[in-house]
């Protein structure tokens, strides 16, 4: 079974320095912004995953030239209005919700209908979240009865600015509206619940006509019509979501220490760090720097001896939304009960992740109480599986984070694991298994 991972032993203690691939959110955004810039943009440490390659394929279909070699990616942008639209164009976002939702914001002025498709997982996600607000600009959409892909977008040459309240704490939806606002007349005003702000920071760094007011629970964003975008050469910081698996693995291991180099530590992404610190994990930042609007640092993690449960404040949810699956493994080993609530957004990801959290923890022998929006985890500080305990993980819609969380659980708690669809990691972290092997050496 070539597409199956088998794990039959826990990881030994380690002391290593590693580097994980470039941040996926920044990689996709760089591809899109570089395609709109006038001239040549170059990126190093671009994440070469299926999601990012799908973004590159999308802009190539829109007439943008791209060259890739081992050291860097070069995009030859044709300006804010440089896309070459053509009849009967289909863009395949593959597994990427980020690409699928953001690129619709850039296609609102297409003179020809464009079809958007995705894989089995993406085709079960709600796209009315972006089609409804984008329709207010003047574009039109045709979706399936369930608001899923495939969809068709009909653009408008007379796009008008809108006022929009984003109440799901979805950076994808917010970003899509910002990108559409860049193409529209007037000033688009967005009131958005706190979520990742990579798009806003990139707009500010590029000196686009955007203004942002930060309030306690929401942000006010204004974006005006954009006439020109400067080229952007970018050495992309490493992904904290990818780093999360190794942070947790180190915390759950014995007498281990890990340094992860050059990681993006955008404050809107630090929910996992805050949560794990409150649970007793020792994480420190070294060599902090500001790079093109984003913060980055080296992360140092050491084994945790006394993990404790947490009643997790919901204000940390948006900053850790992609990391909760692996955070739950810390809760499984912690002393006491951990409670995570208002997490219905987890079921809007590649798979219903809250359900998968319950399945994985149950297989570990950990008691949970799960609803559609919350999970209560009864931790066991002595959690350690019998060597002969067999666990099979399959039929999870090839959600890369389900695969990697299961793999970390196997290395941390033991047992005999068989995890199907190993190639799921190609969407976000193709060299995940190579780094695991490097830790074992």
ZABADREN-154142 format. One record per residue (C-alpha): residue number from 1; residue in one letter; x negated, y, z negated. Coordinates in pm, whole numbers, padded with zeros to 5 digits. Each point is the difference from the previous one (the first is absolute). Example, Ala and Ser with C-alpha at 12.3 -4.5 7.8 and 13.67 -1.06 7.14 Angstrom:
BEGIN
MITOR num residu   east  north     up
MITOR   1      A -01230 -00450 -00780
MITOR   2      S -00137  00344  00066
This chain:
BEGIN
MITOR num residu   east  north     up
MITOR   1      X  00000  00000  00000
MITOR   2      X -00221  00284  00127
MITOR   3      X  00238  00279 -00109
MITOR   4      X  00021 -00119 -00360
MITOR   5      X -00219  00101 -00296
MITOR   6      X -00076 -00262 -00264
MITOR   7      X -00135  00104 -00341
MITOR   8      X -00086 -00260 -00262
MITOR   9      X -00228  00175 -00246
MITOR  10      X -00018  00323 -00198
MITOR  11      X -00263  00256  00083
MITOR  12      X -00319  00011 -00209
MITOR  13      X -00117  00319 -00171
MITOR  14      X -00162  00253  00236
MITOR  15      X -00178  00334  00004
MITOR  16      X  00020  00152  00346
MITOR  17      X  00017  00317  00207
MITOR  18      X  00245 -00014  00291
MITOR  19      X  00151  00222  00265
MITOR  20      X  00354 -00054  00126
MITOR  21      X  00125  00119  00342
MITOR  22      X  00128  00347  00081
MITOR  23      X  00329  00122 -00142
MITOR  24      X  00290 -00123  00214
MITOR  25      X  00219  00307 -00058
MITOR  26      X -00283  00234  00096
MITOR  27      X -00102 -00217  00297
MITOR  28      X  00345  00006  00158
MITOR  29      X  00043  00371 -00066
MITOR  30      X -00341  00077  00150
MITOR  31      X  00094 -00190  00317
MITOR  32      X  00325  00197  00037
MITOR  33      X -00148  00342 -00078
MITOR  34      X -00305 -00062  00221
MITOR  35      X  00234 -00087  00286
MITOR  36      X  00161  00345 -00036
MITOR  37      X -00328  00190 -00033
MITOR  38      X -00156  00181  00293
MITOR  39      X -00331 -00173  00069
MITOR  40      X -00205 -00285 -00142
MITOR  41      X  00041 -00138 -00355
MITOR  42      X -00220 -00273 -00148
MITOR  43      X  00059 -00223 -00303
MITOR  44      X -00233 -00228 -00194
MITOR  45      X  00121 -00271 -00241
MITOR  46      X  00334 -00007  00181
MITOR  47      X  00198 -00301 -00121
MITOR  48      X  00002 -00248  00287
MITOR  49      X  00316 -00180 -00106
MITOR  50      X  00304 -00094  00206
MITOR  51      X  00197  00299 -00134
MITOR  52      X -00266  00250  00109
MITOR  53      X -00058 -00175  00332
MITOR  54      X  00375  00025  00060
MITOR  55      X -00027  00378 -00054
MITOR  56      X -00287  00016  00249
MITOR  57      X  00200 -00203  00253
MITOR  58      X  00296  00236 -00049
MITOR  59      X -00194  00317  00084
MITOR  60      X -00165 -00174  00295
MITOR  61      X  00348 -00071  00138
MITOR  62      X  00063  00374 -00037
MITOR  63      X -00295  00078  00225
MITOR  64      X -00276  00056 -00257
MITOR  65      X -00347 -00143  00067
MITOR  66      X -00164 -00196 -00284
MITOR  67      X -00346 -00158 -00022
MITOR  68      X -00103 -00237 -00280
MITOR  69      X -00344 -00138 -00081
MITOR  70      X -00154 -00156 -00310
MITOR  71      X -00088  00333 -00160
MITOR  72      X  00291  00229  00080
MITOR  73      X  00325  00068  00180
MITOR  74      X  00032  00293  00242
MITOR  75      X  00333  00153  00102
MITOR  76      X  00024  00247  00286
MITOR  77      X  00296  00216 -00097
MITOR  78      X  00193  00204  00254
MITOR  79      X  00157  00254 -00233
MITOR  80      X  00327  00027 -00191
MITOR  81      X  00203 -00047  00321
MITOR  82      X -00241 -00240  00167
MITOR  83      X  00195 -00324 -00015
MITOR  84      X  00084 -00146  00338
MITOR  85      X  00357 -00125 -00022
MITOR  86      X  00129 -00246  00255
MITOR  87      X  00315 -00196  00070
MITOR  88      X  00053 -00342 -00159
MITOR  89      X -00261  00046 -00273
MITOR  90      X -00003 -00236 -00297
MITOR  91      X -00216  00054 -00308
MITOR  92      X -00066 -00297 -00226
MITOR  93      X -00071  00097 -00362
MITOR  94      X -00069 -00366 -00084
MITOR  95      X  00013 -00027 -00383
MITOR  96      X -00064  00368 -00077
MITOR  97      X  00276  00201 -00164
MITOR  98      X -00238  00296 -00015
MITOR  99      X -00054 -00001  00376
MITOR 100      X  00363 -00081  00083
MITOR 101      X  00143  00285 -00205
MITOR 102      X -00269  00264  00056
MITOR 103      X -00021 -00033  00375
MITOR 104      X  00374  00062  00034
MITOR 105      X -00067  00347 -00137
MITOR 106      X -00238  00058  00290
MITOR 107      X  00239 -00135  00264
MITOR 108      X  00295  00229 -00076
MITOR 109      X -00070  00202  00317
MITOR 110      X -00039 -00292  00242
MITOR 111      X  00174  00072  00331
MITOR 112      X  00061 -00373  00056
MITOR 113      X  00147 -00258 -00238
MITOR 114      X -00269 -00194 -00186
MITOR 115      X  00056 -00337 -00165
MITOR 116      X -00162 -00085 -00334
MITOR 117      X -00041 -00364 -00098
MITOR 118      X -00182 -00188 -00277
MITOR 119      X -00070 -00345 -00136
MITOR 120      X  00250 -00214 -00193
MITOR 121      X -00077  00173 -00329
MITOR 122      X  00012  00360  00126
MITOR 123      X  00320 -00081  00189
MITOR 124      X  00175 -00055 -00334
MITOR 125      X -00082  00344 -00140
MITOR 126      X  00236  00297 -00009
MITOR 127      X -00079  00252  00275
MITOR 128      X  00306  00212 -00057
MITOR 129      X -00210  00159 -00275
MITOR 130      X -00185  00189  00272
MITOR 131      X  00250 -00005  00288
MITOR 132      X  00259  00196 -00202
MITOR 133      X -00224  00298 -00085
MITOR 134      X -00174 -00007  00338
MITOR 135      X  00342  00019  00166
MITOR 136      X  00051  00337 -00168
MITOR 137      X -00292  00140  00202
MITOR 138      X  00187 -00087  00319
MITOR 139      X -00125 -00348  00086
MITOR 140      X  00241 -00293  00036
MITOR 141      X -00039 -00364 -00096
MITOR 142      X  00148 -00337  00082
MITOR 143      X -00056 -00264 -00269
MITOR 144      X  00131 -00348 -00076
MITOR 145      X  00310 -00038 -00218
MITOR 146      X -00222 -00050 -00306
MITOR 147      X -00210  00312  00076
MITOR 148      X -00292 -00225  00089
MITOR 149      X -00240 -00020  00293
MITOR 150      X  00003 -00006  00292
MITOR 151      X  00111  00360  00039
MITOR 152      X -00002  00251  00281
MITOR 153      X -00079  00369 -00041
MITOR 154      X  00136  00268  00234
MITOR 155      X -00199  00320 -00041
MITOR 156      X  00101  00364  00036
MITOR 157      X -00179  00296  00158
MITOR 158      X  00180  00239 -00239
MITOR 159      X -00103 -00117 -00342
MITOR 160      X  00120  00211 -00292
MITOR 161      X -00146  00011 -00349
MITOR 162      X  00194 -00162 -00285
MITOR 163      X  00035 -00008 -00376
MITOR 164      X -00044 -00347 -00146
MITOR 165      X  00007 -00160 -00343
MITOR 166      X -00212 -00317 -00018
MITOR 167      X  00128 -00184 -00308
MITOR 168      X -00161 -00344  00041
MITOR 169      X -00359  00104 -00082
MITOR 170      X -00096 -00133  00343
MITOR 171      X -00318  00149  00144
MITOR 172      X  00083 -00161  00335
MITOR 173      X  00334  00179  00031
MITOR 174      X -00142  00330 -00127
MITOR 175      X -00291 -00021  00245
MITOR 176      X  00229 -00076  00292
MITOR 177      X  00198  00317 -00075
MITOR 178      X -00321  00206 -00028
MITOR 179      X -00118 -00126  00339
MITOR 180      X  00336  00079  00160
MITOR 181      X -00010  00344 -00162
MITOR 182      X -00334  00060  00173
MITOR 183      X  00180 -00038  00335
MITOR 184      X  00304  00212 -00089
MITOR 185      X  00090  00367  00017
MITOR 186      X  00023  00188 -00327
MITOR 187      X -00095 -00120 -00346
MITOR 188      X  00092 -00348 -00123
MITOR 189      X  00057 -00013 -00375
MITOR 190      X -00038 -00325 -00195
MITOR 191      X  00076 -00070 -00363
MITOR 192      X -00160 -00335 -00074
MITOR 193      X -00032 -00224 -00302
MITOR 194      X -00363 -00057 -00095
MITOR 195      X -00178 -00244  00233
MITOR 196      X -00330 -00035  00185
MITOR 197      X -00114  00328  00147
MITOR 198      X -00260 -00104  00259
MITOR 199      X  00193  00168  00283
MITOR 200      X  00026  00330 -00185
MITOR 201      X -00370 -00001 -00092
MITOR 202      X -00098 -00075  00358
MITOR 203      X  00222  00286  00123
MITOR 204      X -00158  00237 -00251
MITOR 205      X -00354 -00107  00089
MITOR 206      X  00076  00055  00371
MITOR 207      X  00142  00343 -00090
MITOR 208      X  00342 -00072  00145
MITOR 209      X  00291  00230 -00097
MITOR 210      X  00107 -00197 -00308
MITOR 211      X  00070  00121 -00353
MITOR 212      X  00053 -00219 -00304
MITOR 213      X  00135  00083 -00344
MITOR 214      X -00045 -00273 -00258
MITOR 215      X  00265 -00036 -00270
MITOR 216      X  00024 -00256 -00279
MITOR 217      X  00220 -00253  00179
MITOR 218      X -00001  00118  00361
MITOR 219      X -00190  00198  00261
MITOR 220      X  00123  00281  00222
MITOR 221      X -00156 -00016  00346
MITOR 222      X  00034  00245  00287
MITOR 223      X -00139 -00080  00345
MITOR 224      X  00016  00224  00307
MITOR 225      X -00044 -00073  00369
MITOR 226      X -00360 -00102  00075
MITOR 227      X -00171  00141  00308
MITOR 228      X -00339 -00171 -00028
MITOR 229      X -00182 -00259 -00212
MITOR 230      X -00378  00000 -00036
MITOR 231      X -00203 -00315  00054
MITOR 232      X -00078 -00203 -00311
MITOR 233      X -00317 -00200 -00059
MITOR 234      X  00068 -00220 -00300
MITOR 235      X -00194 -00253 -00209
MITOR 236      X  00304 -00166 -00151
MITOR 237      X -00020 -00082 -00375
MITOR 238      X  00076 -00355 -00110
MITOR 239      X  00353 -00112 -00084
MITOR 240      X  00109 -00004 -00366
MITOR 241      X  00283 -00241  00085
MITOR 242      X -00255 -00249  00133
MITOR 243      X -00226  00071 -00300
MITOR 244      X  00290 -00082 -00234
MITOR 245      X -00037 -00376  00055
MITOR 246      X -00363  00007 -00111
MITOR 247      X  00072  00234 -00291
MITOR 248      X  00253 -00252 -00131
MITOR 249      X -00223 -00300  00075
MITOR 250      X -00283  00159 -00200
MITOR 251      X  00229  00092 -00288
MITOR 252      X  00132 -00359 -00022
MITOR 253      X -00345 -00160  00030
MITOR 254      X -00243 -00071 -00284
MITOR 255      X -00319  00204 -00046
MITOR 256      X  00029  00162  00342
MITOR 257      X -00083  00344  00130
MITOR 258      X  00076  00158  00336
MITOR 259      X -00079  00327  00176
MITOR 260      X  00207  00089  00307
MITOR 261      X -00165  00269  00211
MITOR 262      X  00149  00313  00154
MITOR 263      X  00369 -00055 -00082
MITOR 264      X  00276  00250  00079
MITOR 265      X  00133  00119 -00340
MITOR 266      X  00273  00232  00120
MITOR 267      X  00202  00082 -00317
MITOR 268      X  00321 -00113  00173
MITOR 269      X -00155 -00348  00032
MITOR 270      X -00133 -00042 -00355
MITOR 271      X  00307 -00160 -00156
MITOR 272      X -00179 -00335 -00021
MITOR 273      X -00299  00153 -00180
MITOR 274      X  00220  00176 -00255
MITOR 275      X  00216 -00307 -00061
MITOR 276      X -00291 -00242 -00036
MITOR 277      X -00187  00232 -00235
MITOR 278      X  00307  00015 -00225
MITOR 279      X  00003 -00382  00004
MITOR 280      X -00363 -00019 -00117
MITOR 281      X -00200 -00024  00324
MITOR 282      X -00324  00198 -00002
MITOR 283      X -00038  00200  00322
MITOR 284      X -00231  00296  00049
MITOR 285      X -00077  00232  00293
MITOR 286      X -00355  00079  00108
MITOR 287      X -00128  00251  00259
MITOR 288      X  00331  00183  00046
MITOR 289      X  00018  00222  00310
MITOR 290      X  00250  00194  00210
MITOR 291      X -00016 -00105  00364
MITOR 292      X  00213  00176  00262
MITOR 293      X  00281  00060 -00246
MITOR 294      X -00007 -00347 -00157
MITOR 295      X -00170 -00110 -00323
MITOR 296      X -00232 -00299  00000
MITOR 297      X -00223 -00177 -00254
MITOR 298      X -00171 -00326 -00090
MITOR 299      X  00218 -00218 -00228
MITOR 300      X -00150 -00204 -00284
MITOR 301      X  00206 -00279 -00158
MITOR 302      X -00093 -00243 -00279
MITOR 303      X  00178 -00307 -00137
MITOR 304      X  00289  00078 -00233
MITOR 305      X  00008 -00176 -00338
MITOR 306      X  00324  00123 -00155
MITOR 307      X  00272  00064  00254
MITOR 308      X  00328  00140 -00131
MITOR 309      X  00345  00027  00146
MITOR 310      X  00148  00326  00123
MITOR 311      X  00340  00163  00027
MITOR 312      X -00105  00162  00326
MITOR 313      X  00115  00362  00044
MITOR 314      X  00180  00040  00330
MITOR 315      X -00206  00310  00079
MITOR 316      X -00284 -00238  00094
MITOR 317      X  00212 -00200  00247
MITOR 318      X -00066  00191  00322
MITOR 319      X -00373  00012 -00068
MITOR 320      X -00019 -00379 -00038
MITOR 321      X  00276 -00121  00230
MITOR 322      X -00233 -00213  00215
MITOR 323      X -00190 -00140 -00297
MITOR 324      X  00276 -00124 -00231
MITOR 325      X -00020 -00361  00113
MITOR 326      X -00358 -00031 -00119
MITOR 327      X  00064  00220 -00307
MITOR 328      X  00256 -00261 -00108
MITOR 329      X -00286 -00252 -00032
MITOR 330      X -00150  00219 -00273
MITOR 331      X  00339  00004 -00173
MITOR 332      X  00010 -00381  00021
MITOR 333      X -00321 -00020 -00205
MITOR 334      X  00079  00288 -00238
MITOR 335      X  00117 -00028 -00356
MITOR 336      X  00366  00089 -00036
MITOR 337      X  00275  00088  00245
MITOR 338      X -00050  00229  00300
MITOR 339      X  00294  00180  00157
MITOR 340      X -00002  00159  00346
MITOR 341      X  00318  00172  00123
MITOR 342      X  00141  00207  00288
MITOR 343      X -00197 -00211  00246
MITOR 344      X  00265 -00066  00263
MITOR 345      X -00243  00155  00250
MITOR 346      X -00211 -00317 -00031
MITOR 347      X  00270 -00187  00189
MITOR 348      X -00035  00247  00290
MITOR 349      X -00352 -00122  00072
MITOR 350      X -00125 -00278  00229
MITOR 351      X  00185 -00256 -00213
MITOR 352      X  00235  00031 -00300
MITOR 353      X -00299  00036 -00232
MITOR 354      X  00190  00012 -00327
MITOR 355      X  00146 -00341  00082
MITOR 356      X -00345 -00128  00092
MITOR 357      X -00143  00131 -00325
MITOR 358      X  00256 -00210 -00186
MITOR 359      X -00082 -00307  00212
MITOR 360      X -00376  00026 -00052
MITOR 361      X  00026  00067 -00374
MITOR 362      X  00245 -00286 -00045
MITOR 363      X -00243 -00234  00177
MITOR 364      X -00265  00118 -00250
MITOR 365      X  00232 -00098 -00285
MITOR 366      X  00063  00361 -00101
MITOR 367      X  00351  00094 -00114
MITOR 368      X  00163  00293  00181
MITOR 369      X  00334  00175  00008
MITOR 370      X  00050  00154  00342
MITOR 371      X  00270  00219  00155
MITOR 372      X  00017  00172  00338
MITOR 373      X -00191  00296 -00145
MITOR 374      X -00194 -00121 -00304
MITOR 375      X -00212 -00276 -00144
MITOR 376      X -00078 -00092 -00360
MITOR 377      X -00311 -00216 -00042
MITOR 378      X -00068 -00199 -00318
MITOR 379      X -00379 -00011 -00009
MITOR 380      X -00214 -00293 -00110
MITOR 381      X -00357  00097 -00105
MITOR 382      X -00096 -00370  00019
MITOR 383      X  00128 -00048  00353
MITOR 384      X -00207 -00269  00169
MITOR 385      X  00139 -00260  00239
MITOR 386      X -00072 -00369 -00022
MITOR 387      X -00245 -00106  00269
MITOR 388      X  00260 -00234  00153
MITOR 389      X  00274  00263  00015
MITOR 390      X  00100  00033  00367
MITOR 391      X  00139  00326  00136
MITOR 392      X  00110  00064  00360
MITOR 393      X  00068  00350  00134
MITOR 394      X  00176  00024  00338
MITOR 395      X  00291  00160  00188
MITOR 396      X -00081  00351 -00125
MITOR 397      X  00038  00178  00336
MITOR 398      X -00380  00015  00028
MITOR 399      X -00018  00280 -00257
MITOR 400      X -00374  00060 -00039
MITOR 401      X  00036  00111 -00362
MITOR 402      X  00184 -00320 -00097
MITOR 403      X -00288 -00203  00147
MITOR 404      X -00274  00200 -00173
MITOR 405      X  00183  00017 -00335
MITOR 406      X  00046 -00378  00009
MITOR 407      X -00369 -00045  00081
MITOR 408      X -00104  00219 -00296
MITOR 409      X  00238 -00194 -00226
MITOR 410      X -00162 -00328  00111
MITOR 411      X -00353  00128 -00068
MITOR 412      X  00104  00144 -00337
MITOR 413      X  00223 -00269 -00149
MITOR 414      X -00105 -00325  00168
MITOR 415      X  00209 -00282  00141
MITOR 416      X  00022 -00146  00349
MITOR 417      X  00134  00263  00241
MITOR 418      X  00106 -00027  00363
MITOR 419      X  00082  00340  00152
MITOR 420      X  00142  00004  00351
MITOR 421      X -00040  00265  00272
MITOR 422      X -00357  00098 -00081
MITOR 423      X -00003  00226  00307
MITOR 424      X  00244  00237 -00173
MITOR 425      X -00301  00184 -00144
MITOR 426      X -00088  00121  00350
MITOR 427      X  00265  00272 -00030
MITOR 428      X -00193  00187 -00271
MITOR 429      X -00314 -00179 -00124
MITOR 430      X -00161 -00236  00254
MITOR 431      X -00319 -00057 -00202
MITOR 432      X  00176 -00067 -00333
MITOR 433      X -00116 -00363 -00010
MITOR 434      X -00357  00093  00093
MITOR 435      X -00025  00234 -00299
MITOR 436      X  00140 -00279 -00221
MITOR 437      X -00277 -00230  00124
MITOR 438      X -00261  00269 -00068
MITOR 439      X  00122  00024 -00360
MITOR 440      X -00048 -00375 -00043
MITOR 441      X -00365  00003  00112
